């Protein structure tokens, strides 16, 4: 069965420091991975998807099939990056998303 | 607001009762997903509908059921409620049945079972 693991419930970094939010997955097929973000008092929304290989708000994520990881990185964190981040894996015949338990990122001034 | 709307936003009820949560997807979206978020838990996939038909089932209890109507809105019915059913229930919609992977979420319905 598919599984997404985010080992850190909470992560704090100082403004300007690099940040990495970890995500590991378990899936026997070809994975499609996503990062979703929920800012305070906003809805959960898509941040980026691995197939696009895009950088959104300075964040990037590389799929590492050997390590079954999809860590989210940003070289210089900003206070407005403080939010809840969820890693998600799309799988199954219906292609539903399986979410990790989330990491609450706090960027300190 | 043409986004996903969920009602009610908050609901408090007693054990053994039955409630219905409602979701209206974004205009034009055919897929509706239901997720449950309990305390300290991630989003647990419950069920997906596509254009009125059940597409996938996740960890949905037998006490729970859902449907999607011809106008594409969806309802999640929770019966014989237990304390452990207290959670935030999210609805999300997507244009197709698993296309881009971009789900649009509602604000959630917070259910408290006393």
Interface residues (C-beta under 8 A of the other chain):
Chain A: X4 X6 X9 X32 X34 X36 X43 X44 X45 X46 X49 X86 X88 X90 X92 X93 X94 X95 X96 X97 X98 X99 X100 X101 X102
Chain B: X3 X4 X33 X35 X40 X41 X42 X43 X45 X48 X50 X55 X56 X58 X90 X92 X97 X98 X100 X101 X102 X103 X104 X105 X106 X107
